């Protein structure tokens, strides 16, 4: 696996890890992750594809900018796809699926698009209660990243308390907390 990078439209370096052989497949992870999120499925993909597992802006080895705008993330993914020089399969998970969906509008080099568990917004409806959002913002404001992750898992993802406690005991929990 080799690390490579491209420069996004605003000059931010976007890292990705290349492995495997075959037609190109770009993987875009969700919010609380980096390219390593794909490790469990990467061996299967590498048997059939030339895989490029992206570190989204501000995560892993990718750069960041002072002010966040989701549109920059769309441009980042389009830059990775365009750098490959041929039609690409683009697979995005969760928030990464939203970035992949919008990136398709910025490049002609996507031949297939796979969106896995994309976040959704229902027009005119609030999906999560305002008090949960305010509690998450307050926890983040005090620097309680672990509290943010635990509260999100319990109240937004609606995982049972015993599942959240089990997750806390796993090595991946700290990665979730640090990536927030």
Backbone as a printed PyTorch tensor [residue, N CA C, xyz], in Angstrom:
tensor([[[  0.8510,  -1.1630,   0.0000],
         [  0.0000,   0.0000,   0.0000],
         [  0.9020,   1.2320,   0.0000]],

        [[  0.6410,   2.1410,  -0.9250],
         [  1.4690,   3.3420,  -0.9950],
         [  0.6220,   4.5870,  -0.7620]],

        [[  1.1840,   5.5200,   0.0020],
         [  0.4890,   6.7770,   0.2490],
         [  0.7710,   7.7270,  -0.9020]],

        [[ -0.2830,   8.3730,  -1.3770],
         [ -0.1730,   9.3690,  -2.4210],
         [ -1.0310,  10.5570,  -2.0240]],

        [[ -0.9220,  11.6350,  -2.7560],
         [ -1.7950,  12.7740,  -2.4640],
         [ -2.0320,  13.5820,  -3.7330]],

        [[ -3.1200,  14.3360,  -3.6890],
         [ -3.4600,  15.2750,  -4.7490],
         [ -3.7150,  16.6180,  -4.0770]],

        [[ -3.6830,  17.6610,  -4.8670],
         [ -3.9820,  18.9920,  -4.3490],
         [ -5.3870,  19.3610,  -4.7760]],

        [[ -6.2090,  19.6860,  -3.7940],
         [ -7.5910,  20.0720,  -4.0680],
         [ -7.6350,  21.4700,  -4.6730]],

        [[ -8.7950,  21.8600,  -5.1160],
         [ -8.9820,  23.1450,  -5.7940],
         [ -8.4890,  24.3260,  -4.9670]],

        [[ -8.6310,  24.2550,  -3.6230],
         [ -8.2110,  25.3730,  -2.7640],
         [ -6.7670,  25.2450,  -2.2900]],

        [[ -6.0350,  24.2550,  -2.8240],
         [ -4.6330,  24.0910,  -2.4720],
         [ -4.3720,  23.1280,  -1.3290]],

        [[ -5.3980,  22.5390,  -0.7550],
         [ -5.2420,  21.6080,   0.3650],
         [ -4.7970,  20.2400,  -0.1390]],

        [[ -3.7470,  19.6640,   0.4590],
         [ -3.3380,  18.3150,   0.0610],
         [ -4.2990,  17.2690,   0.6220]],

        [[ -4.7370,  16.3560,  -0.2380],
         [ -5.6410,  15.2800,   0.1470],
         [ -4.9140,  13.9560,  -0.0830]],

        [[ -4.7240,  13.2110,   1.0200],
         [ -3.9770,  11.9550,   0.9680],
         [ -4.9080,  10.7900,   0.6620]],

        [[ -4.3350,   9.7980,  -0.0060],
         [ -5.0370,   8.5310,  -0.1820],
         [ -4.0110,   7.4110,  -0.2580]],

        [[ -4.4650,   6.1960,   0.0260],
         [ -3.6050,   5.0260,   0.0240],
         [ -4.0200,   4.1460,  -1.1380]],

        [[ -3.0410,   3.8140,  -1.9780],
         [ -3.2920,   3.0290,  -3.1760],
         [ -2.8380,   1.5930,  -2.9520]],

        [[ -3.6970,   0.6480,  -3.3690],
         [ -3.3500,  -0.7720,  -3.2940],
         [ -4.2120,  -1.5480,  -4.2730]],

        [[ -3.8050,  -2.7560,  -4.5880],
         [ -4.5860,  -3.6240,  -5.4610],
         [ -4.3540,  -3.3670,  -6.9310]],

        [[ -5.0320,  -4.1650,  -7.7500],
         [ -4.9140,  -4.0970,  -9.2090],
         [ -6.2980,  -4.1750,  -9.8200]],

        [[ -6.5030,  -3.4540, -10.9080],
         [ -7.7740,  -3.5120, -11.6210],
         [ -8.3200,  -2.1230, -11.8500]],

        [[ -9.6070,  -2.0380, -12.1880],
         [-10.2050,  -0.7220, -12.4110],
         [-10.2010,   0.0870, -11.1140]],

        [[-10.1150,   1.4120, -11.1940],
         [-10.0160,   2.2190,  -9.9790],
         [-11.3130,   2.2530,  -9.1620]],

        [[-11.1180,   2.1770,  -7.8560],
         [-12.1920,   2.2680,  -6.8670],
         [-11.7410,   3.2470,  -5.8010]],

        [[-12.4630,   4.3550,  -5.6390],
         [-12.1400,   5.3560,  -4.6210],
         [-13.0830,   5.1560,  -3.4470]],

        [[-12.5060,   5.0420,  -2.2440],
         [-13.2620,   4.8340,  -1.0100],
         [-13.2400,   6.1110,  -0.1780]],

        [[-14.4260,   6.5740,   0.2450],
         [-14.5450,   7.8000,   1.0300],
         [-15.2150,   7.4520,   2.3590]],

        [[-14.4790,   7.6070,   3.4630],
         [-14.9660,   7.2390,   4.7990],
         [-15.9350,   8.2700,   5.3720]],

        [[-16.5830,   7.8970,   6.4600],
         [-17.5240,   8.7750,   7.1460],
         [-16.8380,   9.7460,   8.0880]],

        [[-17.6140,  10.3430,   8.9820],
         [-17.1530,  11.4420,   9.8260],
         [-16.0420,  11.0690,  10.7920]],

        [[-16.2760,  10.1060,  11.6410],
         [-15.3320,   9.8130,  12.7200],
         [-14.3700,   8.7040,  12.3090]],

        [[-13.6370,   8.9240,  11.2330],
         [-12.7610,   7.8750,  10.7110],
         [-11.6600,   8.4770,   9.8610]],

        [[-10.8550,   7.5890,   9.2830],
         [ -9.8970,   7.9440,   8.2440],
         [ -9.8380,   6.7510,   7.2870]],

        [[ -8.8510,   6.7230,   6.3980],
         [ -8.7850,   5.6410,   5.4110],
         [ -8.7350,   4.2580,   6.0450]],

        [[ -8.2410,   4.1710,   7.2650],
         [ -8.1230,   2.8890,   7.9620],
         [ -9.4510,   2.2160,   8.2350]],

        [[-10.5330,   2.9710,   8.1540],
         [-11.8750,   2.4080,   8.3750],
         [-12.1700,   1.2710,   7.4030]],

        [[-11.5090,   1.2980,   6.2440],
         [-11.7780,   0.3060,   5.2040],
         [-10.9730,  -0.9810,   5.3830]],

        [[-10.0990,  -1.0550,   6.3820],
         [ -9.2080,  -2.2140,   6.5650],
         [ -9.9260,  -3.5690,   6.5370]],

        [[-11.0880,  -3.7150,   7.1720],
         [-11.7300,  -5.0420,   7.1530],
         [-12.1430,  -5.5260,   5.7640]],

        [[-12.4750,  -4.6150,   4.8600],
         [-12.9380,  -5.0210,   3.5250],
         [-11.8880,  -4.8030,   2.4380]],

        [[-10.8010,  -4.1550,   2.7850],
         [ -9.7800,  -3.8200,   1.7840],
         [ -9.2250,  -5.0550,   1.0580]],

        [[ -8.9030,  -6.1540,   1.7450],
         [ -8.3730,  -7.3160,   1.0080],
         [ -9.3130,  -7.8230,  -0.0840]],

        [[-10.6090,  -7.7920,   0.1630],
         [-11.5660,  -8.2420,  -0.8580],
         [-11.5810,  -7.2740,  -2.0380]],

        [[-11.5570,  -5.9810,  -1.7580],
         [-11.5410,  -4.9890,  -2.8340],
         [-10.2570,  -5.0850,  -3.6610]],

        [[ -9.1180,  -5.2970,  -2.9840],
         [ -7.8160,  -5.3300,  -3.6710],
         [ -7.7110,  -6.4770,  -4.6750]],

        [[ -8.5100,  -7.5100,  -4.5060],
         [ -8.4790,  -8.6360,  -5.4440],
         [ -9.0540,  -8.2570,  -6.8140]],

        [[ -9.8710,  -7.1990,  -6.8460],
         [-10.5710,  -6.8560,  -8.0760],
         [-10.3510,  -5.4280,  -8.5610]],

        [[ -9.8300,  -4.5750,  -7.6580],
         [ -9.7520,  -3.1490,  -7.9750],
         [ -8.4040,  -2.5480,  -7.5970]],

        [[ -8.0890,  -1.4540,  -8.2510],
         [ -6.9990,  -0.5820,  -7.8410],
         [ -7.6470,   0.4120,  -6.8700]],

        [[ -7.4510,   0.1800,  -5.5800],
         [ -8.1830,   0.8930,  -4.5390],
         [ -7.4320,   2.1530,  -4.1130]],

        [[ -8.1810,   3.2420,  -3.9710],
         [ -7.6610,   4.4940,  -3.4230],
         [ -8.5260,   4.8560,  -2.2220]],

        [[ -8.0040,   4.6000,  -1.0140],
         [ -8.7380,   4.8810,   0.2210],
         [ -8.3410,   6.2720,   0.7040]],

        [[ -9.2680,   7.2040,   0.6400],
         [ -9.0180,   8.6210,   0.9030],
         [ -9.0400,   8.9220,   2.4040]],

        [[ -8.1740,   9.8310,   2.8240],
         [ -8.3010,  10.5030,   4.1220],
         [ -9.0100,  11.8100,   3.8210]],

        [[-10.2370,  11.9560,   4.3160],
         [-10.9510,  13.2040,   4.0550],
         [-10.2280,  14.3720,   4.7090]],

        [[-10.4890,  15.5450,   4.2170],
         [ -9.9290,  16.8130,   4.7100],
         [ -9.9450,  16.8620,   6.2380]],

        [[ -8.7880,  17.1940,   6.8310],
         [ -8.6970,  17.3330,   8.2810],
         [ -8.5410,  16.0230,   9.0210]],

        [[ -8.3780,  14.9160,   8.3070],
         [ -8.2430,  13.6110,   8.9390],
         [ -7.0130,  12.9110,   8.3890]],

        [[ -6.4200,  12.0720,   9.2370],
         [ -5.2700,  11.2940,   8.7950],
         [ -4.1730,  12.1690,   8.2360]],

        [[ -3.6900,  11.8200,   7.0510],
         [ -2.5700,  12.5380,   6.4390],
         [ -2.9970,  13.6830,   5.5240]],

        [[ -4.3030,  13.9250,   5.4150],
         [ -4.7630,  15.0350,   4.5640],
         [ -4.6490,  16.3570,   5.3000]],

        [[ -4.5070,  17.4110,   4.5280],
         [ -4.4490,  18.7470,   5.1010],
         [ -5.8370,  19.2560,   5.4470]],

        [[ -5.8760,  20.4910,   5.8830],
         [ -7.1400,  21.1310,   6.2550],
         [ -7.0270,  22.6100,   5.9390]],

        [[ -8.1250,  23.3080,   6.0410],
         [ -8.1110,  24.7530,   5.8660],
         [ -8.6830,  25.4000,   7.1120]],

        [[ -8.4610,  26.6830,   7.2330],
         [ -8.8630,  27.3970,   8.4440],
         [-10.3750,  27.3980,   8.6370]],

        [[-11.1330,  27.5800,   7.5600],
         [-12.5900,  27.6510,   7.6530],
         [-13.2030,  26.4820,   6.8970]],

        [[-14.0860,  25.7590,   7.5720],
         [-14.7090,  24.5910,   6.9610],
         [-15.8830,  24.9870,   6.0690]],

        [[-15.9690,  24.3420,   4.9270],
         [-17.1270,  24.4200,   4.0450],
         [-17.2640,  23.0560,   3.3790]],

        [[-18.4410,  22.4810,   3.4430],
         [-18.6510,  21.1430,   2.8920],
         [-18.3070,  21.0780,   1.4070]],

        [[-18.4880,  22.1860,   0.7110],
         [-18.1840,  22.2130,  -0.7210],
         [-16.7170,  21.8770,  -1.0100]],

        [[-15.8180,  22.2280,  -0.0800],
         [-14.4070,  21.8860,  -0.2740],
         [-14.2310,  20.3690,  -0.2740]],

        [[-15.0160,  19.6630,   0.5390],
         [-14.9160,  18.1990,   0.5790],
         [-15.3730,  17.5890,  -0.7440]],

        [[-16.3810,  18.1760,  -1.3710],
         [-16.8190,  17.6940,  -2.6800],
         [-15.6770,  17.8560,  -3.6810]],

        [[-15.0370,  19.0240,  -3.6250],
         [-13.9100,  19.3010,  -4.5260],
         [-12.7440,  18.3500,  -4.2610]],

        [[-12.5170,  18.0160,  -2.9940],
         [-11.4280,  17.0940,  -2.6350],
         [-11.6220,  15.7400,  -3.3110]],

        [[-12.8230,  15.2060,  -3.2030],
         [-13.0950,  13.8780,  -3.7680],
         [-13.0150,  13.9310,  -5.2900]],

        [[-13.5500,  14.9810,  -5.8860],
         [-13.4530,  15.1390,  -7.3390],
         [-11.9890,  15.2090,  -7.7770]],

        [[-11.1370,  15.8730,  -6.9800],
         [ -9.7090,  15.9780,  -7.3180],
         [ -9.0450,  14.6060,  -7.3020]],

        [[ -9.3780,  13.7800,  -6.3200],
         [ -8.8170,  12.4230,  -6.2620],
         [ -9.2690,  11.6400,  -7.4840]],

        [[-10.5640,  11.6590,  -7.7670],
         [-11.1020,  10.9290,  -8.9170],
         [-10.4320,  11.3990, -10.2040]],

        [[-10.3520,  12.6990, -10.4130],
         [ -9.7660,  13.2280, -11.6480],
         [ -8.2850,  12.8900, -11.7740]],

        [[ -7.5910,  12.7810, -10.6530],
         [ -6.1520,  12.4730, -10.7100],
         [ -5.8820,  11.0680, -11.2350]],

        [[ -6.8660,  10.1940, -11.2050],
         [ -6.6680,   8.8100, -11.6390],
         [ -6.6880,   8.6700, -13.1560]],

        [[ -7.2680,   9.6700, -13.8420],
         [ -7.1840,   9.7070, -15.2950],
         [ -8.0390,   8.7100, -16.0440]],

        [[ -8.9740,   8.0620, -15.3720],
         [ -9.8720,   7.1390, -16.0640],
         [-11.1750,   7.0130, -15.2800]],

        [[-12.2240,   6.5150, -15.9260],
         [-13.4990,   6.3630, -15.2210],
         [-13.3370,   5.5000, -13.9710]],

        [[-13.9540,   5.9540, -12.8950],
         [-13.7220,   5.4020, -11.5610],
         [-15.0320,   4.9890, -10.9080]],

        [[-14.9490,   3.9700, -10.0880],
         [-16.0630,   3.6210,  -9.2110],
         [-15.8290,   4.3970,  -7.9200]],

        [[-16.8410,   5.0810,  -7.4370],
         [-16.7390,   5.9160,  -6.2380],
         [-17.6780,   5.3520,  -5.1820]],

        [[-17.1140,   4.9610,  -4.0320],
         [-17.9010,   4.3950,  -2.9390],
         [-17.7330,   5.2730,  -1.7070]],

        [[-18.8410,   5.7850,  -1.1770],
         [-18.7920,   6.6140,   0.0180],
         [-19.6620,   6.0380,   1.1140]],

        [[-19.1810,   6.1490,   2.3540],
         [-19.9310,   5.6760,   3.5200],
         [-20.3360,   6.8510,   4.4000]],

        [[-21.5910,   6.8660,   4.8380],
         [-22.1080,   7.8370,   5.7880],
         [-21.9050,   9.2650,   5.2510]],

        [[-21.2130,  10.1130,   6.0140],
         [-20.9610,  11.4870,   5.5590],
         [-20.1270,  11.4760,   4.2800]],

        [[-19.2440,  10.4890,   4.1630],
         [-18.4560,  10.3350,   2.9460],
         [-19.3210,  10.0460,   1.7300]],

        [[-20.4880,   9.4210,   1.9510],
         [-21.4170,   9.1700,   0.8480],
         [-22.0000,  10.4860,   0.3380]],

        [[-22.2800,  11.4050,   1.2510],
         [-22.7720,  12.7190,   0.8220],
         [-21.7050,  13.4620,   0.0280]],

        [[-20.4620,  13.3620,   0.4910],
         [-19.3550,  14.0050,  -0.2340],
         [-19.1900,  13.3840,  -1.6230]],

        [[-19.3010,  12.0610,  -1.7010],
         [-19.1780,  11.3720,  -2.9830],
         [-20.3130,  11.7660,  -3.9220]],

        [[-21.5270,  11.8270,  -3.3920],
         [-22.6800,  12.1910,  -4.2120],
         [-22.5020,  13.5650,  -4.8430]],

        [[-22.0720,  14.5200,  -4.0660],
         [-21.8890,  15.8710,  -4.5910],
         [-20.6520,  15.9840,  -5.4730]],

        [[-19.6390,  15.1690,  -5.2200],
         [-18.4260,  15.1900,  -6.0500],
         [-18.7340,  14.7710,  -7.4800]],

        [[-19.7260,  13.9090,  -7.6410],
         [-20.1030,  13.4530,  -8.9800],
         [-20.4950,  14.6260,  -9.8740]],

        [[-21.0190,  15.6780,  -9.2800],
         [-21.4200,  16.8570, -10.0570],
         [-20.2200,  17.6760, -10.5220]],

        [[-19.0300,  17.3820,  -9.9850],
         [-17.8290,  18.1690, -10.2930],
         [-16.8370,  17.4460, -11.1960]],

        [[-17.1390,  16.2140, -11.5690],
         [-16.2240,  15.4490, -12.4120],
         [-17.0150,  14.5750, -13.3830]],

        [[-16.4080,  14.3070, -14.5090],
         [-17.0260,  13.3980, -15.4900],
         [-16.3890,  12.0140, -15.4090]],

        [[-15.5350,  11.7890, -14.4160],
         [-14.7630,  10.5500, -14.3460],
         [-15.3180,   9.4980, -13.3980]],

        [[-16.5850,   9.6040, -13.0020],
         [-17.2050,   8.5670, -12.1710],
         [-18.0980,   7.7220, -13.0640]],

        [[-17.7970,   6.4280, -13.1410],
         [-18.6320,   5.5630, -13.9770],
         [-19.6810,   4.8300, -13.1690]],

        [[-19.4160,   4.6290, -11.8680],
         [-20.4110,   4.0320, -10.9690],
         [-20.2830,   4.7150,  -9.6120]],

        [[-21.4250,   4.8670,  -8.9530],
         [-21.4680,   5.5130,  -7.6490],
         [-22.1760,   4.5800,  -6.6760]],

        [[-21.5270,   4.3190,  -5.5260],
         [-22.1100,   3.4860,  -4.4780],
         [-22.1800,   4.3260,  -3.2150]],

        [[-23.3950,   4.4820,  -2.6630],
         [-23.6050,   5.2590,  -1.4450],
         [-24.0560,   4.3010,  -0.3510]],

        [[-23.2130,   4.1330,   0.6730],
         [-23.4870,   3.2070,   1.7630],
         [-23.8610,   3.9990,   3.0110]],

        [[-25.1010,   3.8480,   3.4720],
         [-25.6250,   4.5410,   4.6470],
         [-25.4070,   6.0480,   4.6080]],

        [[-25.8150,   6.7090,   3.5170],
         [-25.6370,   8.1690,   3.4880],
         [-26.5160,   8.8400,   4.5240]],

        [[-26.0070,   9.9160,   5.1130],
         [-26.8270,  10.7180,   6.0140],
         [-27.9160,  11.3770,   5.1850]],

        [[-29.0570,  11.5520,   5.7760],
         [-30.1470,  12.1640,   5.0270],
         [-30.6770,  13.3700,   5.7740]],

        [[-31.2680,  14.2600,   5.0330],
         [-31.9600,  15.3900,   5.6190],
         [-33.3450,  15.4170,   4.9960]],

        [[-34.3350,  15.4440,   5.8330],
         [-35.7080,  15.4760,   5.3420],
         [-36.1530,  16.9320,   5.3250]],

        [[-36.5150,  17.4230,   4.1630],
         [-36.8960,  18.8330,   4.0160],
         [-38.0290,  19.1840,   4.9710]],

        [[-37.8180,  20.2560,   5.7260],
         [-38.8560,  20.7580,   6.6140],
         [-38.9980,  20.0130,   7.9180]],

        [[-38.2530,  18.9530,   8.1100],
         [-38.3510,  18.1780,   9.3410],
         [-37.0030,  18.1500,  10.0430]],

        [[-37.0580,  18.1800,  11.3560],
         [-35.8320,  18.0250,  12.1270],
         [-35.7630,  16.5610,  12.5500]],

        [[-34.6940,  15.8800,  12.1590],
         [-34.5820,  14.4530,  12.4210],
         [-34.2750,  14.1930,  13.8910]],

        [[-33.4220,  15.0070,  14.4980],
         [-33.0190,  14.8090,  15.8850],
         [-33.5630,  15.9450,  16.7340]],

        [[-33.9770,  15.6370,  17.9490],
         [-34.5060,  16.6970,  18.8230],
         [-33.4620,  17.7880,  19.0750]],

        [[-33.9100,  19.0170,  19.1090],
         [-33.0240,  20.1570,  19.3140],
         [-32.2200,  20.0170,  20.5970]],

        [[-32.8200,  19.4640,  21.6610],
         [-32.0870,  19.3320,  22.9220],
         [-30.8970,  18.3800,  22.8080]],

        [[-30.9930,  17.3610,  21.9530],
         [-29.8530,  16.4620,  21.7330],
         [-28.7430,  17.2150,  21.0110]],

        [[-29.1050,  17.9720,  20.0080],
         [-28.1200,  18.7550,  19.2670],
         [-27.4340,  19.7540,  20.1960]],

        [[-28.2150,  20.4280,  21.0280],
         [-27.6470,  21.3980,  21.9750],
         [-26.7220,  20.7140,  22.9800]],

        [[-27.1030,  19.5200,  23.4480],
         [-26.2600,  18.7810,  24.3920],
         [-24.9330,  18.3810,  23.7320]],

        [[-24.9930,  17.9210,  22.4770],
         [-23.7700,  17.5670,  21.7560],
         [-22.8680,  18.7860,  21.5740]],

        [[-23.4680,  19.9090,  21.2030],
         [-22.6890,  21.1390,  21.0230],
         [-22.0640,  21.5970,  22.3330]],

        [[-22.8020,  21.4690,  23.4340],
         [-22.2740,  21.8660,  24.7460],
         [-21.1040,  20.9620,  25.1470]],

        [[-21.2440,  19.6630,  24.9370],
         [-20.1540,  18.7360,  25.2540],
         [-18.9120,  19.0610,  24.4220]],

        [[-19.1160,  19.3100,  23.1460],
         [-17.9970,  19.6500,  22.2730],
         [-17.3590,  20.9660,  22.6990]],

        [[-18.1910,  21.9190,  23.0960],
         [-17.6920,  23.2250,  23.5470],
         [-16.8120,  23.1410,  24.7810]],

        [[-17.0670,  22.1590,  25.6390],
         [-16.2370,  21.9840,  26.8380],
         [-15.0570,  21.0460,  26.5920]],

        [[-14.9540,  20.5360,  25.3630],
         [-13.8370,  19.6440,  25.0340],
         [-14.0790,  18.1940,  25.4170]],

        [[-15.3030,  17.8380,  25.7840],
         [-15.6190,  16.4640,  26.1880],
         [-15.9370,  15.6240,  24.9530]],

        [[-14.8960,  15.2820,  24.2130],
         [-15.0700,  14.5180,  22.9810],
         [-15.6460,  13.1290,  23.2410]],

        [[-15.1980,  12.5000,  24.3100],
         [-15.7350,  11.1730,  24.6290],
         [-17.2220,  11.2630,  24.9420]],

        [[-17.6190,  12.3060,  25.6440],
         [-19.0270,  12.5180,  25.9300],
         [-19.8430,  12.7250,  24.6650]],

        [[-19.2660,  13.4310,  23.6930],
         [-19.9470,  13.6480,  22.4190],
         [-20.1860,  12.3090,  21.7280]],

        [[-19.1430,  11.4820,  21.6520],
         [-19.2690,  10.1970,  20.9630],
         [-20.2840,   9.3090,  21.6840]],

        [[-20.1870,   9.2120,  23.0070],
         [-21.1050,   8.3630,  23.7720],
         [-22.5510,   8.8540,  23.6340]],

        [[-22.7530,  10.1450,  23.7460],
         [-24.1020,  10.7010,  23.6180],
         [-24.6500,  10.4760,  22.2170]],

        [[-23.8170,  10.6970,  21.2130],
         [-24.2370,  10.4530,  19.8380],
         [-24.6470,   8.9930,  19.6560]],

        [[-23.8280,   8.0700,  20.1460],
         [-24.1230,   6.6450,  19.9880],
         [-25.4290,   6.2620,  20.6830]],

        [[-25.6620,   6.8100,  21.8720],
         [-26.8770,   6.4740,  22.6220],
         [-28.1170,   7.1710,  22.0740]],

        [[-28.0120,   8.4680,  21.7900],
         [-29.2110,   9.2540,  21.5080],
         [-29.4840,   9.5170,  20.0350]],

        [[-28.4810,   9.4390,  19.1910],
         [-28.6980,   9.6450,  17.7600],
         [-28.7200,   8.2920,  17.0500]],

        [[-27.6740,   7.4800,  17.2530],
         [-27.6340,   6.1530,  16.6400],
         [-28.5690,   5.1810,  17.3610]],

        [[-29.0130,   5.5610,  18.5700],
         [-29.9460,   4.7740,  19.3830],
         [-29.4290,   3.3820,  19.6990]],

        [[-28.1230,   3.3010,  20.0190],
         [-27.5530,   2.0360,  20.4350],
         [-27.8740,   1.7960,  21.9090]],

        [[-28.1070,   0.5510,  22.2870],
         [-28.3700,   0.2560,  23.6970],
         [-27.1380,   0.5810,  24.5510]],

        [[-27.3510,   0.9650,  25.8180],
         [-26.2280,   1.3240,  26.7000],
         [-25.1520,   0.2490,  26.7710]],

        [[-25.5420,  -1.0380,  26.7930],
         [-24.5440,  -2.1070,  26.8670],
         [-23.6850,  -2.1790,  25.6080]],

        [[-24.2580,  -1.8130,  24.4710],
         [-23.4830,  -1.7830,  23.2290],
         [-22.4770,  -0.6430,  23.2670]],

        [[-22.9100,   0.5160,  23.7700],
         [-22.0050,   1.6600,  23.8770],
         [-20.8690,   1.3340,  24.8250]],

        [[-21.1720,   0.6750,  25.9480],
         [-20.1150,   0.2980,  26.9000],
         [-19.1520,  -0.7000,  26.2770]],

        [[-19.6650,  -1.6500,  25.5090],
         [-18.7900,  -2.5970,  24.8220],
         [-17.8860,  -1.8440,  23.8360]],

        [[-18.4640,  -0.9110,  23.0820],
         [-17.6770,  -0.1290,  22.1280],
         [-16.5680,   0.6320,  22.8420]],

        [[-16.8600,   1.1680,  24.0240],
         [-15.8490,   1.9060,  24.7990],
         [-14.6470,   1.0410,  25.1480]],

        [[-14.8650,  -0.2670,  25.2810],
         [-13.7760,  -1.1710,  25.6640],
         [-12.9010,  -1.5690,  24.4830]],

        [[-13.3010,  -1.1810,  23.2700],
         [-12.5680,  -1.5670,  22.0710],
         [-11.5440,  -0.5000,  21.6670]],

        [[-10.4360,  -0.9210,  21.0520],
         [ -9.4210,   0.0520,  20.6210],
         [ -9.9570,   1.1070,  19.6500]],

        [[-10.9520,   0.7650,  18.8580],
         [-11.4950,   1.7020,  17.8830],
         [-12.2020,   2.8970,  18.5480]],

        [[-12.5820,   2.7570,  19.8220],
         [-13.2770,   3.8520,  20.5070],
         [-12.4140,   5.0980,  20.5500]],

        [[-11.1480,   4.9410,  20.9180],
         [-10.2630,   6.1180,  20.9930],
         [-10.0970,   6.7750,  19.6340]],

        [[-10.0970,   5.9670,  18.5730],
         [-10.0090,   6.5510,  17.2380],
         [-11.2380,   7.4090,  16.9430]],

        [[-12.4190,   6.9440,  17.3780],
         [-13.6380,   7.7450,  17.2010],
         [-13.5330,   9.0630,  17.9580]],

        [[-13.0440,   8.9810,  19.1850],
         [-12.9250,  10.1840,  20.0270],
         [-11.9120,  11.1470,  19.4260]],

        [[-10.7750,  10.6420,  18.9860],
         [ -9.7160,  11.5030,  18.4470],
         [-10.0900,  12.1020,  17.0960]],

        [[-10.8650,  11.3870,  16.2890],
         [-11.2240,  11.8610,  14.9510],
         [-12.3310,  12.8920,  14.9740]],

        [[-12.9850,  13.0680,  16.1030],
         [-14.1090,  14.0040,  16.2020],
         [-13.6590,  15.4170,  15.9790]]])
